[in-house]
Amino acid sequence: MSLWINYNRCIKTGNCYRDFPELFKEKDDSFPEVLNADPEGDAHDDATWARSNCPGYAVRLGEEDTEQVIPD
């Protein structure tokens, strides 16, 4: 299962990288970047929590969406 960000939905609250710095980091443009795309064990549990609590529903866990847009 793959952890990724749907940048079309991201509203840049920073919750993911503040709460889970082992999974995400803040990029220069304030969008999150995934550090661990294939989390296992406790990291998978954290990724599931991050997905469930993302206010923009941008954190995804599963197959990548073909409509994902990477910000400039």
SULGIKA-V988106 format. One record per backbone hydrogen bond with DSSP energy under -1.0 kcal/mol. NH is the residue of the N-H (numbers start at 0). CO is the residue of the C=O. E is the energy in kcal/mol with one decimal. If there is no record, write none. Layout:
# SULGIKA-V988106
nh=(NH,NH)
co=(CO,CO)
e=(E,E)
This chain:
# SULGIKA-V988106
nh=(2,3,5,6,8,9,17,18,19,22,23,24,26,29,32,34,35,42,44,45,46,47,48,49,50,51,52,56,59,61,67)
co=(36,59,57,4,5,5,13,14,15,19,19,32,30,26,24,22,22,39,40,41,42,43,44,45,46,47,48,53,3,1,64)
e=(-2.8,-2.4,-2.7,-1.0,-1.6,-1.1,-2.2,-2.6,-2.3,-1.9,-2.1,-2.0,-3.0,-2.2,-2.5,-3.7,-1.1,-1.5,-1.7,-2.4,-2.3,-2.3,-2.1,-2.8,-2.4,-2.2,-1.7,-1.3,-3.2,-3.1,-1.5)
